[in-house]
Amino acid sequence: MDADDDWELLFAWRGGDRGAGERLAARYFGLLTRFFLNKVRNPDDAADMVSETFLGCTAGRDRIADEGSFRSYLFAVAMNKLRGYFRKEAKRRRELGDFEDLCVADALPRSPVSMIARAQEGQLLVRALRRLSLDQQIVLELHFFESLRGPEIAELLSLPAATVYTRIRRGKEQLAGLVHQLAGDPELAASTVIGIDTWARQIRAELDAS
């Protein structure tokens, strides 16, 4: 089936067709797993949030219309699950402020991806990514890990394309600065920045294999 059939699969799933639900889940399982795995405390939490996202899509049948991009709808549900996770995690320490300004490095001291990435450059890239604000991190992850172009990211996040391009450009600049700040070794920093696409592909391969 084409992506245009996503809505049909969803409505069939809601109507009791488990096979349609399984096909829809298989189509987006990798995207959601990679999205959550770099942002929550452990793989079990990530798996739970993937399941909760799919279940969230089956609720509120009368509240959505069969129009627009299903992938954008799915991602919006996933973002709501992530917001809830961060609110719960931050509650004991402080009141959650502006979601877009929340830095994952402050909220979550450890990341499964930092344990998955094996090369020094990959580890350094993950550490730098986690020090960006969440909105920038998500845009760069979609750009690097999912190989999505600016218009595709704009559609997925319901943002103007110009905003996405600005976040990619500024995010790359900040990422390069953080890599040099964290590396302690100019040669390691330079090789990480120069080969950033290579290290991003390696991290995605590790995530897919985990």
C-alpha positions as CSV (number, residue, x, y, z in Angstrom):
1,M,0.0,0.0,0.0
2,D,1.0,3.6,-0.6
3,A,1.3,6.2,2.2
4,D,-2.0,7.5,0.9
5,D,-3.7,4.4,2.3
6,D,-2.6,5.1,5.9
7,W,-5.9,6.6,6.8
8,E,-7.8,3.6,5.3
9,L,-5.7,1.3,7.5
10,L,-6.3,3.4,10.6
11,F,-10.1,3.4,10.1
12,A,-10.1,-0.3,9.3
13,W,-8.1,-0.9,12.5
14,R,-10.6,1.2,14.5
15,G,-13.4,-0.9,12.9
16,G,-11.8,-4.1,14.3
17,D,-9.5,-5.2,11.5
18,R,-6.4,-6.3,13.5
19,G,-4.5,-7.1,10.3
20,A,-4.8,-3.5,9.2
21,G,-3.5,-2.3,12.5
22,E,-0.5,-4.6,12.3
23,R,0.3,-3.4,8.8
24,L,0.1,0.3,9.9
25,A,2.2,-0.3,13.0
26,A,4.9,-2.1,11.0
27,R,5.0,0.8,8.6
28,Y,5.9,3.3,11.3
29,F,7.4,1.2,14.0
30,G,11.0,2.1,13.1
31,L,10.4,5.9,12.9
32,L,8.7,6.0,16.3
33,T,11.2,3.7,18.0
34,R,14.2,5.8,16.8
35,F,12.3,9.0,17.9
36,F,11.6,7.8,21.4
37,L,14.8,5.8,22.0
38,N,17.0,8.9,22.0
39,K,14.8,10.8,24.5
40,V,13.6,8.5,27.2
41,R,15.4,6.7,30.0
42,N,15.4,3.1,28.8
43,P,14.3,1.0,25.9
44,D,11.3,-0.4,27.9
45,D,10.0,3.2,28.3
46,A,10.6,3.8,24.5
47,A,8.7,0.6,23.6
48,D,5.8,1.6,25.9
49,M,5.5,5.0,24.3
50,V,5.5,3.5,20.8
51,S,2.6,1.3,21.9
52,E,0.8,4.3,23.6
53,T,1.2,6.3,20.4
54,F,-0.4,3.7,18.2
55,L,-3.2,3.2,20.8
56,G,-3.7,7.0,20.9
57,C,-4.3,6.9,17.2
58,T,-7.2,4.5,17.7
59,A,-9.0,6.8,20.1
60,G,-11.2,9.8,19.4
61,R,-12.6,8.4,16.1
62,D,-14.9,11.3,15.6
63,R,-12.3,14.0,16.4
64,I,-10.2,13.7,13.3
65,A,-10.9,13.8,9.6
66,D,-9.5,11.7,6.8
67,E,-7.4,14.5,5.4
68,G,-3.8,15.7,5.5
69,S,-0.8,13.6,6.3
70,F,-1.3,10.6,8.6
71,R,2.4,10.7,9.4
72,S,2.0,14.2,10.7
73,Y,-1.0,13.1,12.8
74,L,1.0,10.2,14.2
75,F,3.9,12.4,15.0
76,A,1.6,14.9,16.8
77,V,0.3,12.0,19.0
78,A,3.9,10.9,19.6
79,M,4.9,14.5,20.6
80,N,2.0,14.6,23.1
81,K,3.2,11.3,24.6
82,L,6.7,12.7,24.9
83,R,5.5,15.9,26.6
84,G,3.7,13.8,29.1
85,Y,6.8,11.8,29.8
86,F,8.9,14.9,30.3
87,R,6.3,16.4,32.6
88,K,6.3,13.3,34.7
89,E,10.1,13.2,34.8
90,A,10.5,16.8,35.7
91,K,7.8,17.0,38.3
92,R,10.0,16.1,41.2
93,R,12.7,18.7,40.3
94,R,10.9,21.7,38.9
95,E,7.8,22.8,37.1
96,L,8.1,22.2,33.3
97,G,8.7,25.4,31.4
98,D,8.4,26.1,27.7
99,F,8.5,22.7,26.0
100,E,10.5,24.0,23.1
101,D,13.2,25.4,25.4
102,L,13.5,22.1,27.4
103,C,17.0,20.7,27.0
104,V,17.0,16.9,27.0
105,A,20.5,16.8,28.5
106,D,19.2,18.5,31.6
107,A,16.0,16.5,31.9
108,L,17.5,13.0,31.2
109,P,21.0,12.4,32.4
110,R,21.4,9.2,30.5
111,S,20.4,8.1,27.0
112,P,20.1,4.6,25.5
113,V,21.6,6.0,22.3
114,S,24.7,7.1,24.1
115,M,25.2,3.5,25.0
116,I,24.4,2.2,21.5
117,A,26.8,4.4,19.6
118,R,30.2,2.6,19.6
119,A,32.5,4.9,17.7
120,Q,34.0,7.8,19.5
121,E,32.6,10.2,16.8
122,G,29.2,8.6,17.2
123,Q,29.2,9.0,21.0
124,L,30.4,12.6,20.7
125,L,27.7,13.4,18.2
126,V,25.0,12.0,20.5
127,R,26.3,13.9,23.5
128,A,26.3,17.1,21.5
129,L,22.8,16.5,20.1
130,R,21.4,16.0,23.6
131,R,22.6,19.4,24.6
132,L,20.5,21.1,22.0
133,S,17.0,22.3,22.8
134,L,14.4,19.7,22.0
135,D,12.9,21.4,19.0
136,Q,16.3,21.7,17.4
137,Q,17.2,18.2,18.3
138,I,14.1,16.7,16.7
139,V,14.6,18.6,13.5
140,L,18.2,17.5,13.2
141,E,17.4,13.9,14.0
142,L,14.7,13.8,11.3
143,H,17.3,15.4,8.9
144,F,20.2,13.1,9.8
145,F,18.7,9.9,11.0
146,E,15.5,9.7,8.8
147,S,17.1,11.5,5.8
148,L,14.0,13.8,5.5
149,R,14.2,17.0,3.5
150,G,13.1,20.4,4.7
151,P,9.6,20.3,3.2
152,E,9.0,16.8,4.6
153,I,10.1,17.8,8.1
154,A,7.9,20.9,7.8
155,E,4.9,18.8,6.9
156,L,5.6,16.3,9.7
157,L,5.9,19.0,12.4
158,S,3.3,21.3,11.0
159,L,5.9,24.1,10.7
160,P,6.7,26.6,8.0
161,A,9.4,25.4,5.7
162,A,11.4,28.5,6.4
163,T,11.3,27.8,10.1
164,V,12.6,24.2,9.5
165,Y,15.5,25.4,7.3
166,T,16.4,28.0,10.0
167,R,16.4,25.4,12.7
168,I,18.5,23.0,10.6
169,R,21.1,25.7,9.8
170,R,21.3,27.1,13.4
171,G,21.2,23.6,14.8
172,K,24.2,22.5,12.7
173,E,26.1,25.5,13.8
174,Q,25.4,24.9,17.5
175,L,26.0,21.2,17.1
176,A,29.5,21.9,15.6
177,G,30.3,24.3,18.4
178,L,29.2,21.7,21.0
179,V,31.2,19.0,19.4
180,H,34.4,21.1,19.7
181,Q,33.5,22.0,23.2
182,L,32.9,18.4,24.4
183,A,35.6,16.7,22.4
184,G,38.8,17.9,24.2
185,D,40.7,16.7,21.1
186,P,40.6,19.0,18.1
187,E,41.3,16.1,15.7
188,L,38.3,14.1,17.1
189,A,36.1,17.1,16.9
190,A,37.1,17.9,13.3
191,S,36.6,14.3,12.2
192,T,33.1,14.2,13.9
193,V,32.0,17.4,12.2
194,I,33.3,16.5,8.8
195,G,31.8,13.0,8.9
196,I,28.6,13.9,10.7
197,D,26.4,12.2,8.0
198,T,28.5,9.0,8.3
199,W,28.2,8.9,12.1
200,A,24.5,9.6,11.9
201,R,24.0,6.6,9.5
202,Q,26.0,4.5,11.9
203,I,23.8,5.5,14.9
204,R,20.6,4.7,12.9
205,A,22.0,1.3,12.0
206,E,22.8,0.6,15.6
207,L,19.3,1.7,16.6
208,D,17.6,-0.5,13.9
209,A,19.7,-3.5,15.0
210,S,19.0,-3.0,18.8
